[in-house]
Amino acid sequence: LFFDHCLITCCWIFKFRIKSNGQIDQFKAHLIAYNFNEVFSLNFIKTFALVVCIQLVFLILAIITK
């Protein structure tokens, strides 16, 4: 991270659905960015958030393993 850039913090949100017999039916995890503290004319362009698409990760791993 560059010295003049701001970092956006994040947190994980976990959500799951339980069947009637007590087993977990579905489990989801979301990465949520928060603490938006940029000012439009001051540091709006220089704010950095590390976000990646899972398909991009799979593509990079596939290219590396070839």
PALO-954619 format. One record per atom (N, C-alpha, C): residue in three letters; chain; atom name; x, y, z. Coordinates in nm, 4 decimals. Layout:
<rs>
{aa:ALA, ch:A, at:CA, X:X, Y:Y, Z:Z}
...
</rs>
This chain:
<rs>
{aa:LEU, ch:A, at:N, X:0.0852, Y:-0.1182, Z:0.0000}
{aa:LEU, ch:A, at:CA, X:0.0000, Y:0.0000, Z:0.0000}
{aa:LEU, ch:A, at:C, X:0.0893, Y:0.1239, Z:0.0000}
{aa:PHE, ch:A, at:N, X:0.0572, Y:0.2182, Z:-0.0836}
{aa:PHE, ch:A, at:CA, X:0.1373, Y:0.3388, Z:-0.0938}
{aa:PHE, ch:A, at:C, X:0.1144, Y:0.4293, Z:0.0261}
{aa:PHE, ch:A, at:N, X:0.2100, Y:0.5153, Z:0.0545}
{aa:PHE, ch:A, at:CA, X:0.2029, Y:0.5983, Z:0.1749}
{aa:PHE, ch:A, at:C, X:0.0904, Y:0.7008, Z:0.1691}
{aa:ASP, ch:A, at:N, X:0.0468, Y:0.7421, Z:0.0500}
{aa:ASP, ch:A, at:CA, X:-0.0573, Y:0.8447, Z:0.0407}
{aa:ASP, ch:A, at:C, X:-0.1953, Y:0.7870, Z:0.0096}
{aa:HIS, ch:A, at:N, X:-0.2132, Y:0.6568, Z:0.0239}
{aa:HIS, ch:A, at:CA, X:-0.3420, Y:0.5931, Z:-0.0011}
{aa:HIS, ch:A, at:C, X:-0.4084, Y:0.5553, Z:0.1304}
{aa:CYS, ch:A, at:N, X:-0.5409, Y:0.5501, Z:0.1289}
{aa:CYS, ch:A, at:CA, X:-0.6184, Y:0.5090, Z:0.2463}
{aa:CYS, ch:A, at:C, X:-0.6668, Y:0.3662, Z:0.2257}
{aa:LEU, ch:A, at:N, X:-0.6772, Y:0.2924, Z:0.3319}
{aa:LEU, ch:A, at:CA, X:-0.7210, Y:0.1539, Z:0.3264}
{aa:LEU, ch:A, at:C, X:-0.8648, Y:0.1436, Z:0.3756}
{aa:ILE, ch:A, at:N, X:-0.9498, Y:0.0708, Z:0.3034}
{aa:ILE, ch:A, at:CA, X:-1.0877, Y:0.0469, Z:0.3454}
{aa:ILE, ch:A, at:C, X:-1.0900, Y:-0.0839, Z:0.4228}
{aa:THR, ch:A, at:N, X:-1.1443, Y:-0.0812, Z:0.5425}
{aa:THR, ch:A, at:CA, X:-1.1531, Y:-0.2021, Z:0.6237}
{aa:THR, ch:A, at:C, X:-1.2737, Y:-0.2846, Z:0.5807}
{aa:CYS, ch:A, at:N, X:-1.2768, Y:-0.4105, Z:0.6244}
{aa:CYS, ch:A, at:CA, X:-1.3843, Y:-0.4998, Z:0.5841}
{aa:CYS, ch:A, at:C, X:-1.4148, Y:-0.5969, Z:0.6971}
{aa:CYS, ch:A, at:N, X:-1.5248, Y:-0.6681, Z:0.6819}
{aa:CYS, ch:A, at:CA, X:-1.5607, Y:-0.7710, Z:0.7792}
{aa:CYS, ch:A, at:C, X:-1.6333, Y:-0.8835, Z:0.7055}
{aa:TRP, ch:A, at:N, X:-1.6339, Y:-1.0005, Z:0.7661}
{aa:TRP, ch:A, at:CA, X:-1.7020, Y:-1.1163, Z:0.7094}
{aa:TRP, ch:A, at:C, X:-1.8411, Y:-1.1284, Z:0.7711}
{aa:ILE, ch:A, at:N, X:-1.9421, Y:-1.1548, Z:0.6875}
{aa:ILE, ch:A, at:CA, X:-2.0787, Y:-1.1802, Z:0.7324}
{aa:ILE, ch:A, at:C, X:-2.1106, Y:-1.3249, Z:0.6959}
{aa:PHE, ch:A, at:N, X:-2.1468, Y:-1.4049, Z:0.7950}
{aa:PHE, ch:A, at:CA, X:-2.1796, Y:-1.5456, Z:0.7732}
{aa:PHE, ch:A, at:C, X:-2.3296, Y:-1.5651, Z:0.7884}
{aa:LYS, ch:A, at:N, X:-2.3875, Y:-1.6398, Z:0.6940}
{aa:LYS, ch:A, at:CA, X:-2.5300, Y:-1.6656, Z:0.6970}
{aa:LYS, ch:A, at:C, X:-2.5516, Y:-1.8128, Z:0.6627}
{aa:PHE, ch:A, at:N, X:-2.6365, Y:-1.8812, Z:0.7384}
{aa:PHE, ch:A, at:CA, X:-2.6634, Y:-2.0208, Z:0.7069}
{aa:PHE, ch:A, at:C, X:-2.8103, Y:-2.0519, Z:0.7313}
{aa:ARG, ch:A, at:N, X:-2.8578, Y:-2.1524, Z:0.6575}
{aa:ARG, ch:A, at:CA, X:-2.9967, Y:-2.1961, Z:0.6680}
{aa:ARG, ch:A, at:C, X:-2.9964, Y:-2.3381, Z:0.7234}
{aa:ILE, ch:A, at:N, X:-3.0825, Y:-2.3635, Z:0.8208}
{aa:ILE, ch:A, at:CA, X:-3.0878, Y:-2.4936, Z:0.8875}
{aa:ILE, ch:A, at:C, X:-3.2154, Y:-2.5665, Z:0.8459}
{aa:LYS, ch:A, at:N, X:-3.2014, Y:-2.6963, Z:0.8149}
{aa:LYS, ch:A, at:CA, X:-3.3166, Y:-2.7801, Z:0.7826}
{aa:LYS, ch:A, at:C, X:-3.3966, Y:-2.8087, Z:0.9090}
{aa:SER, ch:A, at:N, X:-3.5115, Y:-2.8693, Z:0.8921}
{aa:SER, ch:A, at:CA, X:-3.5967, Y:-2.9003, Z:1.0071}
{aa:SER, ch:A, at:C, X:-3.5356, Y:-3.0080, Z:1.0967}
{aa:ASN, ch:A, at:N, X:-3.4454, Y:-3.0905, Z:1.0421}
{aa:ASN, ch:A, at:CA, X:-3.3815, Y:-3.1941, Z:1.1234}
{aa:ASN, ch:A, at:C, X:-3.2543, Y:-3.1438, Z:1.1930}
{aa:GLY, ch:A, at:N, X:-3.2191, Y:-3.0163, Z:1.1762}
{aa:GLY, ch:A, at:CA, X:-3.1056, Y:-2.9583, Z:1.2458}
{aa:GLY, ch:A, at:C, X:-2.9771, Y:-2.9522, Z:1.1654}
{aa:GLN, ch:A, at:N, X:-2.9750, Y:-3.0083, Z:1.0452}
{aa:GLN, ch:A, at:CA, X:-2.8554, Y:-3.0032, Z:0.9615}
{aa:GLN, ch:A, at:C, X:-2.8493, Y:-2.8701, Z:0.8871}
{aa:ILE, ch:A, at:N, X:-2.7276, Y:-2.8298, Z:0.8550}
{aa:ILE, ch:A, at:CA, X:-2.7094, Y:-2.7058, Z:0.7797}
{aa:ILE, ch:A, at:C, X:-2.7420, Y:-2.7324, Z:0.6335}
{aa:ASP, ch:A, at:N, X:-2.8360, Y:-2.6551, Z:0.5790}
{aa:ASP, ch:A, at:CA, X:-2.8793, Y:-2.6711, Z:0.4410}
{aa:ASP, ch:A, at:C, X:-2.7936, Y:-2.5867, Z:0.3469}
{aa:GLN, ch:A, at:N, X:-2.7671, Y:-2.4631, Z:0.3854}
{aa:GLN, ch:A, at:CA, X:-2.6926, Y:-2.3729, Z:0.2994}
{aa:GLN, ch:A, at:C, X:-2.6069, Y:-2.2825, Z:0.3866}
{aa:PHE, ch:A, at:N, X:-2.4848, Y:-2.2550, Z:0.3409}
{aa:PHE, ch:A, at:CA, X:-2.3919, Y:-2.1716, Z:0.4155}
{aa:PHE, ch:A, at:C, X:-2.3334, Y:-2.0682, Z:0.3204}
{aa:LYS, ch:A, at:N, X:-2.3425, Y:-1.9406, Z:0.3569}
{aa:LYS, ch:A, at:CA, X:-2.2898, Y:-1.8330, Z:0.2738}
{aa:LYS, ch:A, at:C, X:-2.1975, Y:-1.7455, Z:0.3569}
{aa:ALA, ch:A, at:N, X:-2.0943, Y:-1.6944, Z:0.2919}
{aa:ALA, ch:A, at:CA, X:-2.0029, Y:-1.6001, Z:0.3553}
{aa:ALA, ch:A, at:C, X:-1.9841, Y:-1.4821, Z:0.2603}
{aa:HIS, ch:A, at:N, X:-1.9985, Y:-1.3618, Z:0.3129}
{aa:HIS, ch:A, at:CA, X:-1.9847, Y:-1.2401, Z:0.2334}
{aa:HIS, ch:A, at:C, X:-1.8786, Y:-1.1514, Z:0.2965}
{aa:LEU, ch:A, at:N, X:-1.7954, Y:-1.0937, Z:0.2130}
{aa:LEU, ch:A, at:CA, X:-1.6960, Y:-0.9969, Z:0.2579}
{aa:LEU, ch:A, at:C, X:-1.7529, Y:-0.8577, Z:0.2331}
{aa:ILE, ch:A, at:N, X:-1.7758, Y:-0.7822, Z:0.3399}
{aa:ILE, ch:A, at:CA, X:-1.8406, Y:-0.6524, Z:0.3319}
{aa:ILE, ch:A, at:C, X:-1.7377, Y:-0.5435, Z:0.3634}
{aa:ALA, ch:A, at:N, X:-1.7291, Y:-0.4455, Z:0.2750}
{aa:ALA, ch:A, at:CA, X:-1.6413, Y:-0.3308, Z:0.2995}
{aa:ALA, ch:A, at:C, X:-1.7185, Y:-0.2264, Z:0.3788}
{aa:TYR, ch:A, at:N, X:-1.6540, Y:-0.1686, Z:0.4776}
{aa:TYR, ch:A, at:CA, X:-1.7175, Y:-0.0639, Z:0.5574}
{aa:TYR, ch:A, at:C, X:-1.6136, Y:0.0396, Z:0.5972}
{aa:ASN, ch:A, at:N, X:-1.6572, Y:0.1356, Z:0.6743}
{aa:ASN, ch:A, at:CA, X:-1.5720, Y:0.2460, Z:0.7174}
{aa:ASN, ch:A, at:C, X:-1.5299, Y:0.3306, Z:0.5975}
{aa:PHE, ch:A, at:N, X:-1.6302, Y:0.3745, Z:0.5217}
{aa:PHE, ch:A, at:CA, X:-1.6039, Y:0.4607, Z:0.4072}
{aa:PHE, ch:A, at:C, X:-1.5741, Y:0.6008, Z:0.4581}
{aa:ASN, ch:A, at:N, X:-1.4490, Y:0.6362, Z:0.4625}
{aa:ASN, ch:A, at:CA, X:-1.4098, Y:0.7647, Z:0.5184}
{aa:ASN, ch:A, at:C, X:-1.3404, Y:0.8543, Z:0.4162}
{aa:GLU, ch:A, at:N, X:-1.3608, Y:0.8274, Z:0.2870}
{aa:GLU, ch:A, at:CA, X:-1.2966, Y:0.9116, Z:0.1883}
{aa:GLU, ch:A, at:C, X:-1.3777, Y:1.0401, Z:0.1679}
{aa:VAL, ch:A, at:N, X:-1.3102, Y:1.1450, Z:0.1353}
{aa:VAL, ch:A, at:CA, X:-1.3716, Y:1.2731, Z:0.1029}
{aa:VAL, ch:A, at:C, X:-1.3579, Y:1.2900, Z:-0.0474}
{aa:PHE, ch:A, at:N, X:-1.4665, Y:1.3318, Z:-0.1158}
{aa:PHE, ch:A, at:CA, X:-1.4704, Y:1.3288, Z:-0.2612}
{aa:PHE, ch:A, at:C, X:-1.3538, Y:1.4037, Z:-0.3247}
{aa:SER, ch:A, at:N, X:-1.3298, Y:1.5242, Z:-0.2872}
{aa:SER, ch:A, at:CA, X:-1.2245, Y:1.6006, Z:-0.3539}
{aa:SER, ch:A, at:C, X:-1.0869, Y:1.5804, Z:-0.2911}
{aa:LEU, ch:A, at:N, X:-1.0812, Y:1.5177, Z:-0.1744}
{aa:LEU, ch:A, at:CA, X:-0.9540, Y:1.5050, Z:-0.1042}
{aa:LEU, ch:A, at:C, X:-0.8832, Y:1.3730, Z:-0.1354}
{aa:ASN, ch:A, at:N, X:-0.9454, Y:1.2600, Z:-0.1020}
{aa:ASN, ch:A, at:CA, X:-0.8791, Y:1.1309, Z:-0.1228}
{aa:ASN, ch:A, at:C, X:-0.9728, Y:1.0279, Z:-0.1861}
{aa:PHE, ch:A, at:N, X:-1.0625, Y:1.0736, Z:-0.2708}
{aa:PHE, ch:A, at:CA, X:-1.1604, Y:0.9844, Z:-0.3322}
{aa:PHE, ch:A, at:C, X:-1.0941, Y:0.8867, Z:-0.4286}
{aa:ILE, ch:A, at:N, X:-0.9998, Y:0.9293, Z:-0.5063}
{aa:ILE, ch:A, at:CA, X:-0.9337, Y:0.8457, Z:-0.6060}
{aa:ILE, ch:A, at:C, X:-0.8275, Y:0.7572, Z:-0.5416}
{aa:LYS, ch:A, at:N, X:-0.7678, Y:0.8012, Z:-0.4326}
{aa:LYS, ch:A, at:CA, X:-0.6559, Y:0.7299, Z:-0.3728}
{aa:LYS, ch:A, at:C, X:-0.6965, Y:0.6280, Z:-0.2671}
{aa:THR, ch:A, at:N, X:-0.8259, Y:0.6029, Z:-0.2503}
{aa:THR, ch:A, at:CA, X:-0.8712, Y:0.5034, Z:-0.1529}
{aa:THR, ch:A, at:C, X:-0.8617, Y:0.3655, Z:-0.2159}
{aa:PHE, ch:A, at:N, X:-0.8066, Y:0.2694, Z:-0.1440}
{aa:PHE, ch:A, at:CA, X:-0.7780, Y:0.1364, Z:-0.1971}
{aa:PHE, ch:A, at:C, X:-0.8585, Y:0.0318, Z:-0.1221}
{aa:ALA, ch:A, at:N, X:-0.9254, Y:-0.0555, Z:-0.1965}
{aa:ALA, ch:A, at:CA, X:-0.9961, Y:-0.1683, Z:-0.1368}
{aa:ALA, ch:A, at:C, X:-0.9530, Y:-0.2944, Z:-0.2105}
{aa:LEU, ch:A, at:N, X:-0.9051, Y:-0.3922, Z:-0.1364}
{aa:LEU, ch:A, at:CA, X:-0.8610, Y:-0.5166, Z:-0.1960}
{aa:LEU, ch:A, at:C, X:-0.9821, Y:-0.6082, Z:-0.2125}
{aa:VAL, ch:A, at:N, X:-1.0341, Y:-0.6176, Z:-0.3347}
{aa:VAL, ch:A, at:CA, X:-1.1500, Y:-0.7004, Z:-0.3655}
{aa:VAL, ch:A, at:C, X:-1.1132, Y:-0.7840, Z:-0.4869}
{aa:VAL, ch:A, at:N, X:-1.1443, Y:-0.9116, Z:-0.4812}
{aa:VAL, ch:A, at:CA, X:-1.1101, Y:-1.0003, Z:-0.5916}
{aa:VAL, ch:A, at:C, X:-1.2291, Y:-1.0909, Z:-0.6213}
{aa:CYS, ch:A, at:N, X:-1.2487, Y:-1.1199, Z:-0.7481}
{aa:CYS, ch:A, at:CA, X:-1.3547, Y:-1.2106, Z:-0.7917}
{aa:CYS, ch:A, at:C, X:-1.2997, Y:-1.3536, Z:-0.7861}
{aa:ILE, ch:A, at:N, X:-1.3791, Y:-1.4483, Z:-0.7391}
{aa:ILE, ch:A, at:CA, X:-1.3320, Y:-1.5860, Z:-0.7222}
{aa:ILE, ch:A, at:C, X:-1.2972, Y:-1.6492, Z:-0.8572}
{aa:GLN, ch:A, at:N, X:-1.3654, Y:-1.6090, Z:-0.9644}
{aa:GLN, ch:A, at:CA, X:-1.3325, Y:-1.6616, Z:-1.0965}
{aa:GLN, ch:A, at:C, X:-1.1930, Y:-1.6166, Z:-1.1396}
{aa:LEU, ch:A, at:N, X:-1.1534, Y:-1.4960, Z:-1.1010}
{aa:LEU, ch:A, at:CA, X:-1.0197, Y:-1.4476, Z:-1.1328}
{aa:LEU, ch:A, at:C, X:-0.9138, Y:-1.5289, Z:-1.0590}
{aa:VAL, ch:A, at:N, X:-0.9415, Y:-1.5659, Z:-0.9355}
{aa:VAL, ch:A, at:CA, X:-0.8486, Y:-1.6499, Z:-0.8595}
{aa:VAL, ch:A, at:C, X:-0.8332, Y:-1.7853, Z:-0.9274}
{aa:PHE, ch:A, at:N, X:-0.9446, Y:-1.8457, Z:-0.9699}
{aa:PHE, ch:A, at:CA, X:-0.9392, Y:-1.9743, Z:-1.0395}
{aa:PHE, ch:A, at:C, X:-0.8618, Y:-1.9628, Z:-1.1705}
{aa:LEU, ch:A, at:N, X:-0.8809, Y:-1.8530, Z:-1.2434}
{aa:LEU, ch:A, at:CA, X:-0.8100, Y:-1.8326, Z:-1.3693}
{aa:LEU, ch:A, at:C, X:-0.6593, Y:-1.8207, Z:-1.3463}
{aa:ILE, ch:A, at:N, X:-0.6202, Y:-1.7443, Z:-1.2471}
{aa:ILE, ch:A, at:CA, X:-0.4777, Y:-1.7283, Z:-1.2172}
{aa:ILE, ch:A, at:C, X:-0.4163, Y:-1.8609, Z:-1.1732}
{aa:LEU, ch:A, at:N, X:-0.4875, Y:-1.9363, Z:-1.0907}
{aa:LEU, ch:A, at:CA, X:-0.4365, Y:-2.0670, Z:-1.0477}
{aa:LEU, ch:A, at:C, X:-0.4252, Y:-2.1637, Z:-1.1649}
{aa:ALA, ch:A, at:N, X:-0.5198, Y:-2.1586, Z:-1.2583}
{aa:ALA, ch:A, at:CA, X:-0.5138, Y:-2.2457, Z:-1.3754}
{aa:ALA, ch:A, at:C, X:-0.3953, Y:-2.2101, Z:-1.4648}
{aa:ILE, ch:A, at:N, X:-0.3686, Y:-2.0816, Z:-1.4798}
{aa:ILE, ch:A, at:CA, X:-0.2549, Y:-2.0391, Z:-1.5623}
{aa:ILE, ch:A, at:C, X:-0.1228, Y:-2.0785, Z:-1.4965}
{aa:ILE, ch:A, at:N, X:-0.1159, Y:-2.0648, Z:-1.3656}
{aa:ILE, ch:A, at:CA, X:0.0078, Y:-2.0981, Z:-1.2944}
{aa:ILE, ch:A, at:C, X:0.0378, Y:-2.2474, Z:-1.3008}
{aa:THR, ch:A, at:N, X:-0.0631, Y:-2.3321, Z:-1.2924}
{aa:THR, ch:A, at:CA, X:-0.0413, Y:-2.4766, Z:-1.2869}
{aa:THR, ch:A, at:C, X:-0.0115, Y:-2.5378, Z:-1.4227}
{aa:LYS, ch:A, at:N, X:-0.0288, Y:-2.4649, Z:-1.5313}
{aa:LYS, ch:A, at:CA, X:0.0008, Y:-2.5207, Z:-1.6638}
{aa:LYS, ch:A, at:C, X:0.1482, Y:-2.5297, Z:-1.6882}
</rs>
